[in-house]
Amino acid sequence: MNKYLLTLACIMRAGILFAQTDTCTKQQSLQEIVVTATRNEQQINKVPIPVTVITKQQLQSSGALLLQQILAEQTGLFITSNHGTGVQMQGLEAEYTLILLDGEPLIGRTAGTLDLSRITVSNIERIEIIKGPVSSLYGSDALAGVINIITSNRSDKGSTSITGRYGSNRTYNLDAQTKIPVQKGLLSFGANYLNSEGYTLGENQGSPTVAPYNAITLQSRWQQQWNSKWQSTLSGRFYQQRYTSYFQDTKGPVDDKGREQDANVSWNVKHSPSANFTQVFRLYYSRYATKEDMLYRDDKSTYDASFFTQQYLKPEYQADWQITPKHQLTAGTGYIHETVSATRYDDKMAFNTGYIFLQENWKPTDKWNILVGGRFDMHNQYPSQLSPKLSLSYQFLPQWRVMGSVGRGYRAPDFRQLYLHFNNAAVGYTVLGTKLLSTVIPEMQAQGQIKQLDISLAQMRELDAESSWSYNTGIQGNPWTGTNVRVNFFYNRVNNLIDTRAIAEKTNGQRVYSYINVKSITTCGAEAEISQNLGKYFQLAGGYQYLRTRDNELSDQVKKGQVYTTDPSTRETRALKRSEYFGLFNRSHHTANFKVSYIQPRYGIETYARVLYRSKYGFTDENGNNTPDLKSEFVPGYATVNLSIAKYLLEKRLRVQVTADNLFNYSDYQHIPTMPGRLYALTLGWFFQHGNK
C-alpha cells in the first residue's frame, strides 16, 4: 500500500515541477468564469463543485447542429428518445435534469422530457453542466443536475455571421447572428431556419420514424451598462416547429399535422452600490403551446385533435454580499405562477410556488473553499420541500485538489400526475390525476362504469415530491504540462418515485390508472476524464463512466429468490441469481469517449474526430419480471465515429466545414430510432466584424 501512495505522491510532485512551464492557454483555462454552480461568478478552478464547460470553439469544431448532438459526446451524458430527445445524467432519467437558457428554465416537457431538438447551437457561447442535485439553488427538476445554455456575452466588438448548411435527409439550415455595440451596451439579434425531410427506418413501415419538419428560432438581447452601478439585460426568444406525418388506421390512412411554439422573455436589472454588495432583480415569462390535428386522408373527417398550453411567470430577487474577504453570502427569494390548459384537462390548472434560498461561501484559507446552503419551496399542491447542500474543496498540492458534496434534490409532481383526465376511446382505459380521483371515480361508479376498486379511495394518499440524497467526491489535477485529470465518484438514492398503478377495473374489462409514490432506486458509479495537449496544435481527450443502478425493492426480491427467469439452457423456470440482476432499463454499465483535435490557426485548419462507445443496456421486458435478463431483452453494445474538418479562407472570413457523423454507418432501427445511419453535412459560414466601440 505504501508503495502505491509513494508512486502517487511522485506523480503529483512531478506535476508541480512541470506546471511551472505551463502554457498561456492552460492559464486562461484556469481563469475561466462560471456562474451556474453558485449563481454568481467564480473561477472554475475555485468552485468546490465539478463543472463541465463546453466552449464556443468546441461547438464549432464538432459541427453539431442541435443541442443533443454535442451533449451526446460528453462523459456521463446519454441521449434518450422517450417522448422527445432528453438527456440522462448519473443514471437518472431526463425528467430529473433541469435545462436552463441563460439561467432561466425552459418549459414544455412531455412525460417529463424536455425535447432538446428545440435548441440549435448556432448562437450558444458556452454550456455549463453541473452533475448532482442543485435543488438547493434551483428547486424542482434539478435532482440529477443542471445544464445551463448561455447564448451571449458582453463584447466591445460588433460582429455578424451568416451560415448555411446542407446535409443528409435533405436537411438544410440557414442562420444569421449579429452583435451591434451601442453606447455602453450591446444589441444582439439572431435568426435560424431548419428544414428536414425526416427519415423512415426499415421496410413497409406505416409511418415515418422522424416526420418531415421545419423550425424557426428568433432571438434578441439588449445589454446596457447605464453607469458604474447599474446594468440591465432584456432578452427574448421565439421558437416554432411544424411537422407533417401520417399513419395507418383500420379505416384508412390518417394525416397528422402539428405545431409547437415556445416563447420567453426575461428582464434582469443588476445594481452594485458598492464593491462588496450586488443585488439582481429578474423577471421571466415563458409560454409553450402545441396543437395537433389528425384527419382521415380520404374524407377529411377528424380522427383526433388536441392542444396544450403552458405558461410560466417568475419574479426573483437575489443579493450577493461579500461580508469579508473570506465570507460571501448569497440570498434570494422568488415566486412562480404556472398554468396549464389542454385537451386532457377538465379546466385550466394552476400551480403557485414561493421560495427562498441562502448560501454561504466560506474560504478559511487559500486552500479551502466551503459552500453551505439550502432552499425552501412552499407549494400549493404538494408538501413543502427543504433542499440543503454542503460542498467543499481542498487544494492539498499546488496543482491538485479534492472535492466532495452532499445534497438533497427533489422533483415535484407535474400537472399530468395531478390533473390528467384521459379516456382512450379506442381501447377503453382511463388515466386520472390524483387530484381528480375523489370526484371522477364516484361519477364513474354512478354511471355503472366501475366493476371493482383495486385500491380504495381512502388508501390513495396525496402525491409527494420525488426526492434524493446524493453524494459526490472526486479529485482534479494537472500531473504534467498540458494534462488535466478529473475523477468523480457518485451515489444517488431516489425515494418516493411516482409510478403508474391500476386502481380500478371497468365494466368493459379495461382499467383505470392513476399515480402513486411507490419505490426507490439507487444509481452509483465513477467518471474519469483526461486531456493532454501535444505540442501547439494537437489535443487528446478521453472519458469513461462506470455505472450501476438498481430498483431497491426489486433487488431485495432477487436476493430473497422471489424473481424468476427462464434458464437459456434447460428452458425451465428458476429464480434469478443476484449476479444476473442487471439493473434499470436503458442504463449501460460502461461508456467511453475518445477525442482527437488538431487546430492550426496559421493555416486556418480544424480537424476533430470523436469515438463514442456504449455497452449493452436493457430495452424490453419479455418475461414480465421487470428487469432485463434474457439476451433478447438487451441492445448490444456499439461504437460510433464522428469526424469534422474545417478550413478558414479569405482572411478567416469564410469558413468551410464538412462533417460525417456515424462515419461507419452503424444502425439498429428497432432499438435506436434516433440513429438513422451515416450523416453528411456541408457548412459555409461568412464572418466579419464591424462597429467596434
N, C-alpha and C positions, 0 to 999 in steps of 0.2 A: 504493500500500500504506500509506504513512504517513497518507494521508487517512482510511482506514478505521480505523486504530489510534487516530487522534486523535478520531474520532467515538465509538468505543467508550469511550475514556477519559472523554469528556464525559458520556456516559450514566451511567457508573459514578459520576462525581463528583456528578452531579445526584442520583443515588440517595442519596449520603451526606447531602446537604442536606435532601432530602425526608424521609429516615428520622428526622431529629431530631424530627419531629412525628408519628411513627407512633402507632397506636392501642394501647390496652391489650391488645386481642385478639391483635395481632401479637406483643407481648412475651410473652404467655402461650404462644403457639405456639412461640416460640424456646426457652422454658424446658421444653418437653415432654421427659419422660424416656423413653428406650427401653432395652431390655435385650437384644434378640436379636443385634445386630451384634457385641457384645463379651462377652456372657454376664455382664455386670454393668451397673449403672445408669449411664447417661451422658446428658447433654443432647443432643438430636437435632441441634442446630446445632454441636456439637463433635465428633461421631462422624466419623471420616475415611472412612466408607462410606456410599453413598446408601441412605437408609431411607425407605420409604413407610409412612405410618401412616394407617389407616382408623379414624376415631373412632366412638364410640357415636352421636354426632349424625348422622354420615354414614350409618350403618347404619339409623337410624330414618327419616331423611328419604327414603332411597331406597325404602323399603317392601319391601326384599329379605326373602325367606323362607329361602332356602338359601344356603350359602356361595358356590356358583359364580355366583349372580346378582350379588353385589357384586364378586367378583373379575373378572367379565367386563367391568366398567366401568372397570378400571384400565389405565393406559397400559402397553403391552408384555406384557400377560397375555391369553392366549387359551384359551377353554374347548374341550376336545376330548371326544369321545364314543367312545373306543376302550376297550372292556371297563370301562365306567363313565365317570363325568364327571370328567376330570382337568384340569390347568392346564398350559399351555405357557408357558415363560419364556425370553426371549432366543433364541427359535427352537429350544430344546431341549424334547424331549417330556416328558410328565408324570412318567415314571419317574425323571427327574433332579431333581425338586423335592421337598425334604423338607417334610412337613406336620407341624407341632408343635401340640400342645394344651397350653397353659400350660408350654411349654418341653420337653415330652416327646413322642416320636414316636408318631404314630398308625400302627398296623399293619393288615394285611389288604388287601394290594394284589393286583389281578388283572392278570396280564400286565404288571406294573409300575405300573399306575394305581391310585391310591387314590381311591375314589369320593367326591367332595366332597358329594354329595347326602345323605351320612350326617350332615351337620352343619347344624343350623339356627342362625340368627344371634341368636335372641332373648336369650340370656344372654351374648353376647360384648361385652366392654367396649371392645376395640380389636384391630386386626390389624396386625402389623408385617411388612413384606415386605422382604427383602434379596435383591437380584439379583446374580448372580455366585457363584462357588463359596465355600462356607463349610465345606468339609470340614475345614479347619484347626481348627474348634471342634466340629463335629457329626458328622464321619465320613461314612459311606456315604450315598448318595442326595441329598446336598447339593451336587451337582455344578453344577446350574443356579442354585440359590438356596434360600432358606428362607422359608416362610410360617408365622408363629407366631400362633396364635389364643389370645388372652388373655381369660379368661372372668370374672374377678372382681378387684376391687381392694379394698384396705382402706378402711373408712369408719367414722366415728363416728356415722353416722345410719342408722337402720333404715328399710327401705322394702319395699313389696310392690307387685307389678304382676300384673294378671290381664288377659289379652289373648285375643281371639277373632278369627278371620279366615275369610272365605268367599270363594271365587273360582272362576274358570273350571275346567272339567273336574271340577266338584263337589269341589273341593279345599277342605278346611277344616282349621284349625289352632287348637288350644287350648293356651295357655301360661300358666304361673304361676311367678313368681320372688319370692323373699323374702330379705331380709338382716336378721339379728337381732343387734344388738350385745349382747355379754356382757362381763363384767368383763375388760378388757384383751384383748378378742378379738372375733371376728365369725363368726357361723354363716350360711351361705348354702345355700339349697335351691332347686331348680328342677325343673319337670316340663313336658314338651312332648309333645303328641299330634298327629300329622299323618296325614291320610287323603286319598287321591286316587283318583278313578275311572280315572285314566290317559287315554290317547287313542290313536286309530288314524288315521294319515295315509294318504291315498289310498283307492282303492276296491278292493273284492274282495281285501282283504288276508287272509292265512291266520292272522295273529296280530297282537295289538295292538303298536303302536310302543312305547308305555310301558304296562306292565301295571298294573292296579289294585293299590294297596299301602296299608299303614298302618304307621306307625312311632312308637315311643315313646322318649323320651330322659329319663333321670333323672340329676340331678347334684347333688352336695352338697360343701360345703367348710367346714372349721373352721380359722380363722386365729387364732393365740394369741400375744400378746406376754407372755411369762412375767415378764420383768423387762427391764432396760435392755440386757442382754447376750444373752438367749436368746429365740428365737421359733420357732414351728413352724407348719406347714401340712399338713393332712390332707385329701385330696380324692378323690372317686370319681365315676365316670360309667358309666352303663349305657345301651346303645342296642340296640333290636331292631326289625327290619323284617320284615314278612310280605308276600308278594305272591302273586297268583293269575293265571296266564296260560294260554295254550293255543296249539297249532299243529297243522297238518295233516300226517299221515303216510299212506303208501300203504295202511296197514291201517285208517285211520280217525283221528278227532280224538284228540289227546293233551292231557290236562290237566297243567299244570306248576305245582306249588306249591313255594315256597321260603321259607326263614327265614334271616336274617342277624343275628348278635349281635356286639356289640363292648363289652367291659367293661374298665375300667382303674382302678387305684388308685395314688396316689402319696403319699409322706410325705417332707417336707422339714424339716430342722432347721438353723437358722441360729444361729451363735454369733459374737458380736463382742466378744472380750475387751478390745479397745482400739479407739480411733478409727481406727487405721491398719491393722487386721487383721480380716478376716472369713473364716469358714470355713462351708461348707454341705455337709451330707450329704443325699443324695437316694436314695430307694428307689422304684422304679417297676415295676409289674407290669401286663401287658395280655394279654387273651385275645380272639381273634377267631375266630368259627366260622360256617360256613354249612352248610345241609342242604337238598337239593333232591330231590323225588320227582316223576317223570313217569309217569303211568298212562294207559293207553288208556281213553277215556271209556266205551266200550261194555261191556267185560268186566272192567275194573279190573286187568288184568294190567300188569306193570311194563315200561315202555319203557326207563327208566334211573333210577338212584338214585345219589346222590353226597353226600359230606360233605367238609369241610375244617376243620381246627382248627389255629390258630397261637397259640403262647404266647411271651411276651417278658418277660424279667426283667433289670433293670439296677440294680445299686447303683453310686453315684458319689460321689466326694468332690471338692470344689473349694475352693481358698483364694485370697483376694484380699489382697494386701499392698501398701499404699501406702508404698513404701520411702522416698521423698522426695516433696515436692510435685510434682516433675516426672517421677517414675517410679512406675508401678503394675504389679505383677507378678500375673498370673493363672495358676494351675497346677491341674491336676486329673488324676484317674485314675478308671477305671471298668472294669466287666466286664459283658458282655452274653451271656446264655444264651437261645437261641431254638430252639424246636422246632416241627415241623410233622408232622401225621399227616393223611392224606387218602386218598380212594379211589384216586387215581392214583399213590400212592407205596407201594412194597412194604413199607416199615417206617416206624416213627417216626424222623424225621430230626432232627438237632440241629446247631446252629452255636454256636461259642464264640468270643468276641472279647474281648481285653483291649486297653486303650488308655490313652495318656497324652497330655495336651495342655499347652502352655505358651504364654503370650502376654505380651509386654512392651508397655506403653503409655507412650511417651516424649513429653513435651511440653517441648522445649528452650526455647521461648518461648511467649508468649501466642498467637502467630500459627501456630505449627506444632503438629501432632498426628500422631504416628507410631505405627502398630501393626505389630508384627512377631511372628509366632508360627507354630506348627505343631502337628500331631497325628500320632501314630504308632499305627497299628492293627495288632494281631497276631491273625490269624485261623487257625482250624484247617483250613480248606478251600481257601484260595487264598493267594497270596503276600502278605506284609505290605505295608502302604501307608504312605508318608510324605506328608503334605499340608501344605506350607508356604504362608504368605501374608504379603505386605507391603502395607500400606495407609498412605497419608499424605494430609494436607490442609494447605493453606497459605492463610491469610487475608491476601490481598495488599491489600485495602481493607476499611474497617470493615464494609461490607455485602456483600462478595464474597469467595468462597474457591474454590480449585481443589482437586480431589481426584484421586487415582489409586491403583490397586491391581493387583497381580498375584498369582495364586494357583493352586494345583493342587487339583482336585477329583477324586473318584472315585465309582464306583458298583459295589458288589460283585455277583458272580453270585448269583442268588436260588436258592431251593430247586428251583424248576421247571427251571432250566437245568442243575442238577447232578444231581437225583434223580428227575425225572419218568419214569414208566413208563406210557405210554398206548397202547392198541391200539384203533383205530377199527374196531369190528366191522362196521359198515355199509359202509364204503368199503374198509377193509383195510390202511390205512397204520399206521405205528408211530412214536411220538416217544419218544426216550430222552434222559435227562440224561447228561452226560458221565461222571459217576462210575459209571454202570451199564454202559457200553459193553464193558468188558473181561470182564464176566460174562454179560450178556444176549445179545450178538452170538454168542459161541461156542455158547450154548444153542440159539439160533435156527438156526445152521448145522447142529448135530447133529440137529435136528428137520426139516431139509430145507426151511426157510422162506426161506433166503437164496440168491438166484441168483448175485449177484456183489457184491463190495465196491467202491464208488466211491473210497473213501479207506480205506487200511489202518489197522488199529488202532494200529500203530506211529507213524503220522503224526498221530494225534489227540493233541494235547498238552493239558495241564491248562488250564482256563479261567483267564484273568487278569481282574482288575477293569478295567472301562472307566475311563479317566482323561482328564483335560483340563488344559490350561493356558489360563487366561483372563486377559484384560487389560481394565480399565475405567478411563476417565478422563473427568472432567467438571468442570462449573462450576456454582455456585449463587450466587444473589444476589437483592437487593431493589433494583431500579433506581429505583422510585418508591414513594411511600406506598401501602401495601396491595397491593403487587405482589411476587410471588415467582416466580423463574425458575430452572429446573433443566434442564441439558443433560448427557447422558451418552453416551459412545461405548464400544462393547464389541466384543470379539473373543474367540471361543471355538474352540479346536481340540480335538475329542474323538477319542481314539485307542482302539484295541482294542475297537471296537463289537462286541457279541455279536450274531450273526445266526444264522438257521436255515439248515442246509445238508442236502441229501440225501447220506447216506453209504453207502447200500446199496440194491440193488434186490431186492425179494422175488419169490418164485416165482409169486405171484399178479399180478405186474405192477405192484404198488404199491411205495412207497419207505419206507425207514427214515430218519428225520430226527433230527438232533442239533444241537448248538450249537458255534460256533467264533468266536474273535476274528478278524475279517477286515478291517475297513476303518476309515477315519477320516472325520469330517465337520467342516465349518467353518461357524460362524454369526457374522455380524458386522453391525453397524448402529449406529444412533443413536436416542436418545429425547430428546424435548423436552417440557417441561411448563411452563405458565404459569397463574397465578391472579391475579385482580385484584378487590379489594373496591371496590364502587361505593356510596359512602355507608355507612350503617349496616346496611342490610338486604340489599343485592344482592351476589352474588359471581359472577364469570365464571371459568371454568376450561377449559383445553383441553390436549390431549396428542396427540403424534404419534410413531409409530415407523416408521423405515425399516429393513428387514431384508433381508439377502441370505444365502443358505445354499447349501451345495454338498456333494455326495458327492465327496471329493477324488479317489478312484480313477476314478469315472465322469467327472468333469470333465477329468481328464488324457486319457481316451479320446476325449472330444469334441474336445479340442484336436488329437489325432492323426487325427481323421476316422474313428474306429472305431465311432461310434454312429450309427445310421441312423434315418430317419423317412420319412414319405410326404409328398411335396410336395402341398399342397392344390390347386394349380392343375393340374398335369400328372398327378397320382396316381401318379407314379413314385417309386421308392425312391432316396433320396440321403442323403449324410452330413449329420448335424445340425450347423448352424452354431453357433459359440461364442455368438453373440448370441441364439440361440434356446434355450440352456440356461437353464431357469427356476430350478432348484434343487430342494430337497427337497419332498416332498409335504406338503400341509396347512400350508404357510407362505405368508403374504401378504407382498408387498413393502411395502405401505403400509397402515397402520391409524391411526385417529384417533378422538378423542372430544371432545365439546364439552358443557359443563355450565353450567346457569344455576340458581342457587338464590336464593330470597327467603325470609328468615326475619324475621318481625316479632314479637318477644317480647311486646310490649304487647298485641297483639290475638290472640296465640296462633296465628299463621298460618305454615305452612311450605309452600313450593312448590319442587319440584325437578324439572327437566327435563334429560334427557341424550340426546345424539345419538351413536350408535356407528357407525363406518364400518370396513369391511374390504374390501380389494381382492381380486381374484380369487386363487385358490390351486388347486394341483393336487389332484385327488381320486382318479383311477384311471389305470391304465396299460393302454390298449387295444392298443397295438402292441408291447408287450413290450421296450421299450428302457430301462426303469427310470427314466424321467423324464417329467414332464408336458410335452407339446409340441403335441398336437393340441387344437383348440378344444373338442372334446367331452370332453377329459380334465380340464377346469377347472370349478370352481364360480365363477359370475360374482360380481363384487363387489356388495356390498349395504350398505344403511344401515338402522338401526332407531332408533326413538324411544321412550324410556321416560319416563313422567310420573307424578308422585305429588303429591297435595295433602293436607295435614293441617290440622286445627283442634283447638285445645285449648278445653275448656269446663269449667264448674264449678270455677273457680279452678285450672285446669290439672290437675285430677284425671282428667278424661275426655278421651281423645284419639281423634279420628275421622280415619281416613285412607282415601283412595281412590287406587288405583294402576292404571295402564294400561301394561303392558309390551308392546313391539312395537306401538305405537299404530296404525300404518298397515298392520298385518296382513301383513307380509312372510312368505312361507313358501317352502320348497324341500324338500319331504319326501323326495325321492330322495337328496339330499346332506346335509341338515341335519335329522336326525330329532329333535333336541333343541329345535327351534323350531316349535311347533305353530300359530303364528299369534298373533293378539291375545289377551292375557290380562288379565282384570279381577280386582280383588280389593277387598273392603271390610274394614277392620280397626277394631275397637273395643278400646280399652285403658283400664283403670282403674288409677290410680296413687295411692298415699298413703304418707306417712312415719309412722314410729312408733318408739318405744323409743329415742330419742336419748340417748346417754350424757352 
